[in-house]
């Protein structure tokens, strides 16, 4: 008897809460697919630093599990509340609380198990898609095959079952404390609006808007941020979200009380009362959903930023197949060339020098004019702060205290190796070769500096901005190209060698070159992924997204590794954003669909007073639109402020050719694409439930 009753209830719950069932299926599939990356042996064999992605996916999974636990707990309590009259009837018929509690737990376990099994099947498909994308990013071929690792399955089951266990345990405790009266009237708790001090609380709405504007102004004011100010900013945003809903509900109540002009226009009174009632009883939930929407926006936008960098900039950071540096002026790279010829087919290897003449005026100008540094190296009157400049010139962004120069013949030879058009310089001229990102920031600043040759001042012949390996090899951010005759009066700063290979470089070529120095990779790499040599004056430029700073650069080794590091950030961000978005939309959808029985009576009344089916469907659309759109638009406003601020900095510091508004716009379109699916499903289900189709 109980088994038949439980089976009937499971079928009914799966139908009534289909959106919840499908969301749990999708979340399970995502969780299984991403857990596969942690344990995939194929992936681990190809990437030495796979621990980075594993760690970030585990961190992302922790956040996902917390939100899934909240969703399951919310849905279990919500379904209990909606079925409380049914359970109260069971008690009146003589069933014991313990028996009813076990029945309800079994139903939820069966529903969860069904979603889990469907999710695992879908997860096998997502697993193949995810691994194919990852292998293509690291420039490896992936052959489709099912990957079932016991550890991956156990981890997925543990996360999923743990969330259900905690939710059902808490629900069981709550159920045992309820009596027949509580159960019979629990489903009616959301039907009334308890109004108290609404005239005072309505001012929380303009206060929250004012605080949001103040936070936006603080964000764009250009002031420096520290951990304390960031923490205060985040706490303030959370406070603004919850104050907004408290004030919004009270403002609507007061507006209806005062019989505002729009109250009695069309169906506005009905819609306002419905919306105020829902917001009033769901203030905390609506605030939480807005926070989830905001995180989803941010995760999607930030992931697209790193993806954009990977697609636009990464290839140009390593234009030569192999490049190496030596601080010795007479370096012949004999050992390195021997390793190259033993392990690869070398098409051309070209050694050359970088020069300095004891001046640093370009470094000083950049320190005091680049947006990256702001006013850090200026005095109050705008003049350079020489003390700070001297303190910062022992390495770091540029090469010690000296500007870097290259002869025109070496420069043109390197351009030819890269397939660029040669340039010409007359005697008495020079040109700048700098990163396009830097040039977009500075423009032509040649009139503000003076470059002197051995016996006269040189004139600027222009700027070149093609990719030229300027993260510490051919200068750092910039290089001054001069006639060969001018280099005779300068000192050799350091020696470089650039090589082009026939075909791809072996996977371990970079490691073999590094082994010549007697330094292991761990001794040369810091936790941020930068490579360095101690006690030198090498500079890496002002890039801040990816800085790969090494004595030896092997393009075919480095690009897959950096792609992997970027993917380690991109995929968890999309993972978190997508799960948070689906969870929030599920709560919105289930709330409305579950209340459809109550709304059936209300819309029946509207029918009896003369509204036609077409007019009623319009009212339903407006009601759902208000309910769905409020947290989504508020989240879009909050995240839009943050995304635009971060994207402006990102475009400025990375050099991508993307509008700062595009990241928010793309995230907005993707967000509302998924939003439209949930809204449409809710709208169709709502009309069917109130018998208005």
C-alpha positions as CSV (number, residue, x, y, z in Angstrom):
1,X,0.0,0.0,0.0
2,X,2.7,2.5,1.0
3,X,4.9,1.4,-1.9
4,X,2.0,2.2,-4.4
5,X,1.3,5.5,-2.6
6,X,5.0,6.5,-2.8
7,X,5.2,5.5,-6.4
8,X,2.1,7.6,-7.2
9,X,3.6,10.6,-5.4
10,X,6.9,10.3,-7.1
11,X,5.2,10.4,-10.5
12,X,3.2,13.4,-9.5
13,X,6.2,15.2,-8.1
14,X,8.2,14.5,-11.2
15,X,5.4,16.0,-13.3
16,X,4.7,19.0,-11.0
17,X,8.4,19.8,-10.4
18,X,9.7,18.9,-13.9
19,X,11.9,22.0,-14.0
20,X,13.5,21.0,-10.7
21,X,14.0,17.4,-11.9
22,X,15.6,18.6,-15.2
23,X,17.8,21.1,-13.4
24,X,19.1,18.4,-11.0
25,X,19.7,16.2,-14.0
26,X,21.8,18.9,-15.8
27,X,23.7,19.8,-12.6
28,X,24.6,16.1,-12.1
29,X,25.8,15.9,-15.7
30,X,28.0,19.0,-15.3
31,X,29.4,17.7,-12.0
32,X,30.3,14.3,-13.4
33,X,31.9,15.8,-16.6
34,X,34.1,18.3,-14.6
35,X,35.0,15.6,-12.1
36,X,36.3,13.5,-15.0
37,X,38.9,16.2,-15.7
38,X,40.3,15.7,-12.2
39,X,40.8,12.0,-12.7
40,X,41.4,11.6,-16.4
41,X,44.7,9.7,-16.9
42,X,44.9,10.7,-20.6
43,X,44.8,14.4,-19.6
44,X,47.2,14.0,-16.8
45,X,49.8,12.3,-19.0
46,X,49.8,15.2,-21.4
47,X,49.8,18.1,-18.9
48,X,52.5,18.2,-16.2
49,X,50.7,20.9,-14.1
50,X,47.3,19.3,-14.2
51,X,47.0,19.9,-10.5
52,X,46.1,23.5,-11.1
53,X,42.9,22.7,-13.0
54,X,42.1,20.0,-10.6
55,X,42.4,22.3,-7.7
56,X,40.3,25.0,-9.3
57,X,37.6,22.5,-10.3
58,X,37.5,21.2,-6.8
59,X,37.1,24.8,-5.5
60,X,34.3,25.4,-8.0
61,X,32.7,22.1,-7.0
62,X,32.7,23.2,-3.4
63,X,30.7,26.3,-4.3
64,X,28.4,24.3,-6.6
65,X,27.7,21.7,-3.8
66,X,26.9,24.5,-1.4
67,X,24.3,26.0,-3.8
68,X,22.9,22.6,-4.8
69,X,22.5,21.8,-1.1
70,X,20.6,25.1,-0.7
71,X,18.4,24.3,-3.7
72,X,17.6,20.7,-2.5
73,X,16.9,22.0,1.0
74,X,14.7,24.8,-0.3
75,X,12.8,22.4,-2.6
76,X,12.3,19.7,0.0
77,X,10.9,22.3,2.4
78,X,8.9,23.9,-0.3
79,X,7.3,20.6,-1.4
80,X,6.6,19.7,2.2
81,X,4.8,23.0,2.7
82,X,2.8,22.5,-0.5
83,X,1.8,19.0,0.5
84,X,1.3,19.7,4.2
85,X,-2.5,19.5,3.9
86,X,-2.1,16.0,2.4
87,X,0.2,14.9,5.2
88,X,-2.2,16.4,7.8
89,X,-5.0,14.3,6.2
90,X,-2.8,11.2,6.6
91,X,-2.4,11.9,10.3
92,X,-6.2,12.3,10.7
93,X,-6.6,8.9,9.0
94,X,-4.4,7.3,11.6
95,X,-0.9,7.2,10.1
96,X,2.0,7.8,12.4
97,X,4.4,10.8,11.9
98,X,7.3,8.4,11.6
99,X,5.6,6.5,8.8
100,X,4.7,9.7,6.9
101,X,8.2,11.0,7.3
102,X,9.7,7.8,5.9
103,X,7.2,8.0,3.0
104,X,8.2,11.5,2.2
105,X,11.9,10.8,2.4
106,X,11.6,7.7,0.2
107,X,9.7,9.8,-2.4
108,X,12.5,12.5,-2.5
109,X,15.2,9.8,-2.6
110,X,13.5,8.2,-5.5
111,X,13.1,11.5,-7.3
112,X,16.7,12.4,-6.6
113,X,17.9,9.0,-7.8
114,X,16.0,9.3,-11.0
115,X,17.5,12.7,-11.7
116,X,21.0,11.3,-10.8
117,X,20.7,8.4,-13.2
118,X,19.5,10.6,-16.0
119,X,22.3,13.1,-15.2
120,X,25.0,10.4,-15.4
121,X,23.8,9.4,-18.8
122,X,23.9,13.0,-20.0
123,X,27.2,13.4,-18.2
124,X,28.8,10.8,-20.4
125,X,28.0,13.1,-23.4
126,X,29.1,16.3,-21.7
127,X,32.3,14.4,-20.7
128,X,33.3,13.8,-24.3
129,X,32.5,17.4,-25.3
130,X,34.5,18.8,-22.4
131,X,37.5,16.6,-23.0
132,X,37.4,17.3,-26.7
133,X,37.5,21.1,-26.0
134,X,40.3,20.7,-23.5
135,X,42.5,18.6,-25.7
136,X,42.0,21.0,-28.7
137,X,43.0,23.9,-26.4
138,X,46.3,22.2,-25.6
139,X,46.8,21.3,-29.3
140,X,46.4,17.6,-28.8
141,X,44.2,15.1,-30.6
142,X,41.4,13.4,-28.6
143,X,39.8,10.1,-29.7
144,X,36.3,9.8,-28.3
145,X,35.9,7.0,-25.8
146,X,33.8,6.6,-22.6
147,X,35.8,7.2,-19.5
148,X,34.4,5.7,-16.3
149,X,36.7,6.1,-13.3
150,X,35.5,4.7,-10.0
151,X,36.9,7.7,-8.1
152,X,35.0,10.1,-10.4
153,X,31.7,8.2,-9.9
154,X,32.2,8.0,-6.1
155,X,33.0,11.7,-5.9
156,X,29.9,12.7,-7.9
157,X,27.7,10.3,-5.8
158,X,29.2,11.6,-2.6
159,X,28.6,15.3,-3.4
160,X,25.0,14.6,-4.7
161,X,24.0,12.2,-2.0
162,X,25.5,14.4,0.8
163,X,23.3,17.4,-0.3
164,X,20.2,15.2,-0.3
165,X,21.0,13.6,3.0
166,X,21.5,16.9,4.8
167,X,18.3,18.4,3.3
168,X,16.1,15.3,4.1
169,X,17.6,15.1,7.6
170,X,16.7,18.7,8.4
171,X,13.3,18.2,6.8
172,X,12.6,15.1,8.9
173,X,13.4,17.0,12.1
174,X,11.1,19.8,11.1
175,X,8.3,17.3,10.2
176,X,8.5,15.6,13.6
177,X,7.9,18.9,15.3
178,X,4.7,19.8,13.3
179,X,1.2,18.8,14.5
180,X,-2.0,18.4,12.5
181,X,-2.9,22.0,12.7
182,X,0.5,23.1,11.5
183,X,0.3,20.8,8.6
184,X,-3.2,21.7,7.6
185,X,-2.5,25.5,7.5
186,X,1.2,25.5,6.4
187,X,0.2,25.9,2.7
188,X,-1.6,29.1,3.4
189,X,1.2,31.0,5.1
190,X,2.2,32.9,1.9
191,X,-1.3,34.1,1.1
192,X,-1.4,37.2,3.3
193,X,0.7,40.4,3.5
194,X,1.6,41.4,7.0
195,X,2.0,45.2,6.8
196,X,3.9,47.0,9.5
197,X,5.8,50.3,9.4
198,X,5.6,50.3,5.6
199,X,5.9,54.1,5.4
200,X,9.3,53.9,7.1
201,X,10.5,50.8,5.3
202,X,9.7,52.2,1.8
203,X,12.6,54.6,2.2
204,X,14.9,51.6,2.0
205,X,14.3,51.5,-1.7
206,X,15.8,54.9,-2.5
207,X,18.5,54.2,0.1
208,X,19.6,51.0,-1.6
209,X,19.7,52.8,-5.0
210,X,21.8,55.6,-3.5
211,X,24.2,53.1,-1.9
212,X,24.5,51.3,-5.3
213,X,25.3,54.6,-7.0
214,X,27.9,55.3,-4.3
215,X,29.5,51.9,-4.7
216,X,29.6,52.5,-8.5
217,X,31.3,55.9,-8.0
218,X,33.8,54.4,-5.6
219,X,34.6,51.7,-8.1
220,X,35.3,54.2,-11.0
221,X,37.0,56.8,-8.8
222,X,40.5,55.4,-9.5
223,X,41.3,54.9,-5.8
224,X,43.6,52.0,-4.8
225,X,41.9,48.9,-3.4
226,X,43.1,46.7,-0.5
227,X,41.7,43.6,1.0
228,X,39.8,45.6,3.6
229,X,38.1,47.9,1.1
230,X,37.2,44.9,-1.2
231,X,35.6,43.1,1.8
232,X,33.6,46.2,2.7
233,X,32.5,46.6,-0.9
234,X,31.2,43.0,-1.1
235,X,29.4,43.3,2.2
236,X,27.9,46.6,1.1
237,X,26.6,45.0,-2.2
238,X,25.0,42.1,-0.3
239,X,23.3,44.6,2.1
240,X,22.1,46.7,-0.9
241,X,20.5,43.6,-2.5
242,X,18.4,42.7,0.6
243,X,17.5,46.3,1.4
244,X,16.2,46.8,-2.1
245,X,13.6,44.0,-1.8
246,X,12.5,45.2,1.7
247,X,12.1,48.7,0.3
248,X,10.5,47.6,-3.0
249,X,7.7,45.6,-1.3
250,X,6.9,48.5,1.1
251,X,6.9,51.0,-1.6
252,X,4.4,49.0,-3.7
253,X,2.2,48.6,-0.6
254,X,2.3,52.3,0.1
255,X,1.6,53.2,-3.5
256,X,-1.5,51.0,-3.5
257,X,-2.7,52.5,-0.2
258,X,-2.4,56.0,-1.6
259,X,-4.3,54.9,-4.8
260,X,-1.7,56.1,-7.2
261,X,-2.6,56.9,-10.8
262,X,-1.6,53.6,-12.2
263,X,-3.3,51.4,-9.6
264,X,-6.8,51.3,-11.2
265,X,-5.5,51.2,-14.8
266,X,-6.2,47.8,-16.4
267,X,-5.1,44.9,-14.3
268,X,-2.5,46.8,-12.4
269,X,-4.1,46.5,-9.0
270,X,-4.3,42.7,-9.4
271,X,-0.7,42.5,-10.6
272,X,0.8,44.9,-8.0
273,X,-0.9,43.0,-5.1
274,X,0.3,39.7,-6.5
275,X,3.8,40.9,-6.9
276,X,4.0,42.6,-3.5
277,X,2.6,39.5,-1.8
278,X,5.3,37.3,-3.4
279,X,8.2,39.7,-2.7
280,X,7.0,40.2,0.9
281,X,7.0,36.5,1.7
282,X,10.2,35.8,-0.3
283,X,12.4,38.8,0.5
284,X,15.4,36.7,1.6
285,X,14.9,34.2,-1.2
286,X,14.6,37.0,-3.9
287,X,17.8,38.6,-2.5
288,X,19.6,35.2,-2.6
289,X,18.5,34.7,-6.2
290,X,19.7,38.1,-7.2
291,X,23.1,37.3,-5.7
292,X,23.2,34.0,-7.6
293,X,22.2,35.8,-10.9
294,X,25.0,38.4,-10.2
295,X,27.6,35.7,-9.7
296,X,26.4,33.9,-12.9
297,X,26.8,37.2,-14.9
298,X,30.3,37.8,-13.4
299,X,31.4,34.2,-14.0
300,X,30.3,34.2,-17.6
301,X,31.8,37.7,-18.4
302,X,35.2,36.9,-16.7
303,X,35.4,33.6,-18.5
304,X,34.9,35.3,-21.8
305,X,37.6,37.8,-21.0
306,X,40.2,35.1,-20.5
307,X,38.9,33.2,-23.6
308,X,39.2,36.4,-25.6
309,X,42.8,36.8,-24.4
310,X,43.5,33.2,-25.4
311,X,42.1,33.7,-28.9
312,X,43.5,37.1,-29.7
313,X,46.8,37.7,-27.8
314,X,48.3,34.4,-26.8
315,X,49.7,33.4,-30.2
316,X,51.4,36.7,-30.6
317,X,53.2,36.5,-27.3
318,X,55.6,33.9,-28.7
319,X,56.2,34.8,-32.3
320,X,59.5,32.9,-32.7
321,X,59.7,29.1,-32.5
322,X,62.6,29.3,-30.1
323,X,64.1,32.3,-28.3
324,X,66.8,32.4,-25.7
325,X,68.7,35.1,-23.7
326,X,72.1,35.4,-22.1
327,X,73.5,38.3,-20.0
328,X,77.0,37.5,-21.3
329,X,78.0,39.9,-24.1
330,X,80.1,37.2,-25.9
331,X,77.6,34.4,-25.6
332,X,77.6,32.1,-28.7
333,X,74.8,29.7,-27.5
334,X,76.9,26.7,-28.5
335,X,75.4,24.4,-25.9
336,X,71.8,25.5,-26.7
337,X,72.3,25.1,-30.5
338,X,73.7,21.6,-29.9
339,X,70.5,20.7,-28.0
340,X,68.4,22.3,-30.7
341,X,70.0,20.4,-33.6
342,X,69.9,17.1,-31.7
343,X,66.1,17.4,-31.0
344,X,64.6,19.4,-33.8
345,X,65.1,20.4,-37.4
346,X,66.4,24.0,-37.3
347,X,65.5,26.2,-40.3
348,X,67.4,29.2,-39.1
349,X,69.1,30.4,-35.9
350,X,70.1,34.0,-35.6
351,X,72.1,35.6,-32.7
352,X,72.0,39.3,-32.0
353,X,72.6,42.0,-29.3
354,X,70.4,44.4,-27.4
355,X,72.2,47.6,-26.5
356,X,72.0,50.4,-23.9
357,X,73.7,53.8,-23.6
358,X,73.3,54.5,-19.9
359,X,70.0,56.6,-20.3
360,X,66.5,55.8,-19.0
361,X,64.3,58.6,-20.2
362,X,61.8,56.3,-22.0
363,X,61.5,54.2,-18.9
364,X,60.9,57.4,-16.8
365,X,58.3,58.7,-19.3
366,X,56.4,55.4,-19.3
367,X,56.5,55.2,-15.5
368,X,54.9,58.6,-15.2
369,X,52.4,58.4,-18.1
370,X,51.1,54.9,-18.5
371,X,47.6,54.4,-17.0
372,X,48.9,51.2,-15.4
373,X,50.9,53.3,-12.8
374,X,48.6,56.3,-12.4
375,X,50.3,58.8,-10.2
376,X,52.5,56.3,-8.4
377,X,55.7,57.8,-9.8
378,X,54.7,61.4,-9.8
379,X,55.2,64.2,-7.3
380,X,52.3,66.4,-6.4
381,X,53.1,68.9,-9.1
382,X,53.2,66.1,-11.8
383,X,57.0,65.9,-12.1
384,X,58.7,62.5,-12.0
385,X,59.4,61.3,-8.5
386,X,63.1,60.3,-9.0
387,X,63.4,58.6,-5.6
388,X,60.5,56.1,-6.3
389,X,61.8,55.6,-9.9
390,X,65.3,54.7,-8.6
391,X,63.7,52.3,-6.1
392,X,61.6,50.6,-8.8
393,X,64.4,50.4,-11.4
394,X,66.3,47.5,-10.1
395,X,64.3,45.1,-12.2
396,X,60.6,44.5,-12.5
397,X,58.8,46.1,-15.5
398,X,61.8,47.1,-17.5
399,X,65.5,46.5,-17.7
400,X,67.0,48.1,-14.7
401,X,67.8,51.8,-15.2
402,X,68.4,51.6,-18.9
403,X,66.4,52.0,-22.2
404,X,66.9,49.1,-24.6
405,X,68.1,49.5,-28.3
406,X,68.5,47.3,-31.3
407,X,70.3,47.9,-34.6
408,X,68.3,48.2,-37.8
409,X,70.0,45.2,-39.6
410,X,69.2,42.8,-36.7
411,X,65.7,44.3,-36.5
412,X,65.0,43.7,-40.2
413,X,66.5,40.2,-40.1
414,X,64.1,39.3,-37.3
415,X,61.2,40.9,-39.2
416,X,62.1,38.7,-42.2
417,X,62.1,35.6,-40.0
418,X,58.6,36.5,-38.9
419,X,57.3,37.3,-42.3
420,X,57.0,41.1,-41.7
421,X,57.9,43.8,-44.3
422,X,61.4,45.3,-43.7
423,X,61.6,48.9,-42.7
424,X,64.3,51.5,-43.5
425,X,66.0,54.1,-41.4
426,X,68.0,57.1,-42.5
427,X,71.0,58.3,-40.6
428,X,69.9,60.4,-37.7
429,X,66.5,58.6,-37.3
430,X,65.1,56.0,-35.0
431,X,61.8,54.2,-34.6
432,X,59.9,52.6,-31.7
433,X,58.8,49.0,-31.8
434,X,56.3,48.5,-28.9
435,X,53.4,46.4,-28.0
436,X,50.2,47.5,-29.6
437,X,48.6,47.7,-26.2
438,X,51.2,50.2,-25.0
439,X,51.0,52.3,-28.1
440,X,47.2,52.5,-27.8
441,X,47.8,53.9,-24.3
442,X,50.6,56.4,-25.2
443,X,50.1,57.4,-28.8
444,X,53.0,59.2,-30.4
445,X,55.1,60.6,-27.5
446,X,58.3,61.2,-29.4
447,X,58.0,64.9,-29.0
448,X,58.2,64.6,-25.3
449,X,61.6,62.7,-25.2
450,X,65.0,63.3,-26.7
451,X,66.9,60.3,-28.1
452,X,70.6,61.2,-28.7
453,X,73.0,59.4,-30.9
454,X,76.7,59.4,-30.7
455,X,77.0,63.0,-32.1
456,X,73.5,64.4,-32.6
457,X,69.8,64.1,-31.6
458,X,67.9,61.5,-33.5
459,X,64.5,62.0,-35.1
460,X,61.6,59.6,-34.7
461,X,60.7,57.8,-37.9
462,X,57.5,56.1,-36.6
463,X,56.2,53.3,-34.5
464,X,55.8,49.5,-35.2
465,X,53.4,47.4,-33.2
466,X,53.6,43.8,-34.6
467,X,54.1,40.9,-32.1
468,X,57.8,40.9,-31.4
469,X,58.5,38.9,-28.2
470,X,58.7,41.9,-25.8
471,X,58.1,40.3,-22.5
472,X,61.8,40.5,-21.6
473,X,63.6,39.4,-24.7
474,X,63.4,42.0,-27.4
475,X,63.0,44.6,-24.8
476,X,60.2,44.8,-22.2
477,X,57.1,46.5,-23.7
478,X,59.2,48.6,-26.1
479,X,62.4,48.7,-28.1
480,X,64.3,51.6,-29.8
481,X,65.5,50.7,-33.2
482,X,68.5,52.8,-34.4
483,X,70.9,52.7,-37.4
484,X,73.8,50.2,-37.0
485,X,76.3,53.0,-36.9
486,X,74.8,54.3,-33.7
487,X,75.2,51.0,-31.9
488,X,79.0,51.3,-32.1
489,X,78.9,54.0,-29.4
490,X,76.7,51.8,-27.1
491,X,77.4,48.9,-24.8
492,X,76.0,45.4,-25.3
493,X,73.3,45.0,-22.7
494,X,72.6,41.3,-23.3
495,X,72.6,38.7,-26.1
496,X,69.7,37.0,-27.8
497,X,69.2,34.1,-30.2
498,X,66.0,33.6,-32.2
499,X,65.3,30.3,-34.1
500,X,62.7,29.0,-36.5
501,X,62.1,25.3,-36.8
502,X,60.9,23.0,-39.5
503,X,57.8,21.3,-38.1
504,X,56.8,21.2,-34.4
505,X,59.2,21.3,-31.5
506,X,59.4,18.2,-29.2
507,X,57.3,18.4,-26.0
508,X,60.4,18.3,-23.8
509,X,62.6,20.7,-25.7
510,X,62.1,23.5,-23.2
511,X,63.0,21.3,-20.3
512,X,66.2,20.2,-22.0
513,X,67.3,23.8,-22.6
514,X,66.5,24.7,-19.0
515,X,68.5,21.7,-17.8
516,X,71.6,23.4,-19.3
517,X,71.5,26.0,-16.5
518,X,71.4,23.3,-13.9
519,X,68.0,24.7,-12.6
520,X,64.9,22.6,-12.2
521,X,61.6,23.9,-13.4
522,X,60.4,24.3,-9.7
523,X,63.4,26.5,-8.9
524,X,62.6,28.8,-11.8
525,X,58.8,29.0,-11.5
526,X,56.8,31.0,-8.9
527,X,53.3,30.3,-7.9
528,X,51.8,32.7,-10.4
529,X,53.2,30.7,-13.3
530,X,56.0,33.2,-14.0
531,X,59.5,32.0,-14.8
532,X,62.5,34.0,-13.5
533,X,66.2,33.9,-12.7
534,X,67.3,35.4,-9.4
535,X,69.8,38.3,-9.0
536,X,69.4,39.8,-12.5
537,X,68.0,43.0,-13.9
538,X,65.7,41.4,-16.5
539,X,62.3,43.0,-16.9
540,X,59.1,41.5,-18.1
541,X,57.1,44.5,-19.1
542,X,53.7,45.6,-17.8
543,X,51.5,42.8,-18.9
544,X,49.4,41.5,-16.0
545,X,47.1,38.8,-17.5
546,X,49.8,36.3,-18.6
547,X,53.4,36.9,-17.9
548,X,55.7,34.1,-19.0
549,X,59.1,35.3,-18.1
550,X,61.9,32.9,-19.0
551,X,65.4,32.6,-20.3
552,X,64.3,30.0,-22.8
553,X,61.1,30.2,-24.8
554,X,59.9,27.3,-26.9
555,X,56.6,28.3,-28.7
556,X,55.2,24.8,-29.2
557,X,55.8,24.0,-25.5
558,X,54.6,27.2,-24.0
559,X,51.4,27.9,-25.9
560,X,49.7,24.6,-24.9
561,X,50.8,25.1,-21.3
562,X,49.5,28.7,-21.1
563,X,46.3,27.6,-22.8
564,X,45.9,25.0,-20.1
565,X,46.4,27.6,-17.4
566,X,43.8,29.9,-18.9
567,X,41.4,27.0,-19.4
568,X,41.9,26.2,-15.7
569,X,40.2,29.5,-15.0
570,X,37.7,29.7,-17.9
571,X,36.0,26.3,-17.3
572,X,35.4,26.6,-13.5
573,X,34.0,30.1,-14.1
574,X,31.6,28.9,-16.7
575,X,30.8,25.9,-14.5
576,X,29.9,28.0,-11.5
577,X,28.0,30.6,-13.5
578,X,25.9,28.1,-15.4
579,X,25.0,26.1,-12.2
580,X,24.1,29.2,-10.2
581,X,22.0,30.6,-13.1
582,X,20.0,27.3,-13.5
583,X,19.5,27.0,-9.7
584,X,18.1,30.5,-9.4
585,X,15.8,30.1,-12.4
586,X,14.6,26.8,-11.0
587,X,13.5,28.4,-7.8
588,X,11.7,31.2,-9.6
589,X,9.9,28.7,-11.9
590,X,8.9,26.1,-9.3
591,X,7.5,28.9,-7.1
592,X,5.1,30.0,-9.8
593,X,4.1,26.6,-11.0
594,X,3.4,25.3,-7.5
595,X,1.2,28.3,-6.8
596,X,-0.8,27.7,-10.0
597,X,-3.6,25.9,-8.1
598,X,-4.1,29.0,-5.9
599,X,-4.0,31.2,-8.9
600,X,-6.5,29.1,-10.7
601,X,-9.2,30.4,-8.4
602,X,-8.1,34.0,-8.7
603,X,-8.0,33.9,-12.5
604,X,-11.4,32.1,-12.4
605,X,-12.7,35.2,-10.6
606,X,-11.2,37.4,-13.3
607,X,-13.0,35.3,-15.9
608,X,-16.3,35.6,-14.1
609,X,-16.0,39.4,-14.0
610,X,-15.6,39.6,-17.8
611,X,-12.0,38.9,-18.8
612,X,-11.6,36.8,-21.9
613,X,-9.0,34.0,-22.2
614,X,-6.7,36.2,-24.4
615,X,-6.8,38.9,-21.7
616,X,-6.1,36.4,-18.9
617,X,-3.1,35.0,-20.8
618,X,-1.8,38.6,-21.1
619,X,-2.2,39.0,-17.3
620,X,-0.4,35.8,-16.7
621,X,2.4,36.9,-18.9
622,X,2.7,40.2,-17.1
623,X,2.7,38.5,-13.7
624,X,5.4,36.1,-14.6
625,X,7.4,38.7,-16.4
626,X,7.5,41.0,-13.3
627,X,8.4,38.1,-11.1
628,X,11.2,36.7,-13.3
629,X,12.5,40.1,-14.5
630,X,12.9,41.9,-11.2
631,X,15.8,39.8,-9.7
632,X,17.3,39.4,-13.2
633,X,17.4,43.1,-14.1
634,X,18.6,44.1,-10.6
635,X,21.4,41.5,-10.9
636,X,22.3,42.8,-14.4
637,X,22.6,46.3,-13.0
638,X,24.9,45.3,-10.2
639,X,27.0,42.9,-12.2
640,X,27.1,45.4,-15.2
641,X,28.8,48.0,-13.0
642,X,31.5,45.6,-11.9
643,X,31.9,44.0,-15.3
644,X,32.3,47.3,-17.1
645,X,34.9,48.4,-14.5
646,X,36.9,45.2,-14.8
647,X,36.6,44.9,-18.6
648,X,38.0,48.5,-19.0
649,X,41.0,47.4,-17.0
650,X,41.2,44.1,-18.8
651,X,41.2,45.7,-22.3
652,X,43.8,48.3,-21.2
653,X,46.2,45.8,-19.6
654,X,45.8,42.8,-22.0
655,X,45.6,44.5,-25.4
656,X,42.6,42.6,-26.7
657,X,40.6,44.2,-29.5
658,X,37.2,44.1,-27.8
659,X,34.9,46.8,-26.5
660,X,34.6,46.9,-22.8
661,X,30.9,46.8,-23.1
662,X,30.9,43.7,-25.3
663,X,31.7,41.4,-22.4
664,X,28.6,42.5,-20.5
665,X,26.5,42.5,-23.6
666,X,27.5,38.9,-24.5
667,X,27.0,37.7,-20.9
668,X,23.6,39.5,-21.0
669,X,22.5,37.7,-24.2
670,X,23.7,34.3,-23.0
671,X,22.0,34.9,-19.6
672,X,18.6,35.9,-21.1
673,X,18.8,33.0,-23.6
674,X,18.7,30.5,-20.8
675,X,16.3,32.8,-18.9
676,X,13.9,32.7,-21.9
677,X,13.9,28.9,-21.9
678,X,12.9,28.7,-18.2
679,X,10.4,31.6,-18.6
680,X,8.7,29.9,-21.6
681,X,8.5,26.6,-19.8
682,X,7.0,28.3,-16.8
683,X,4.5,30.3,-18.8
684,X,3.2,27.3,-20.8
685,X,3.0,25.1,-17.6
686,X,1.2,27.9,-15.7
687,X,-1.4,28.4,-18.4
688,X,-2.0,24.6,-18.5
689,X,-2.4,24.4,-14.7
690,X,-5.0,27.2,-14.6
691,X,-6.9,25.7,-17.6
692,X,-6.3,28.7,-19.8
693,X,-4.6,27.5,-23.0
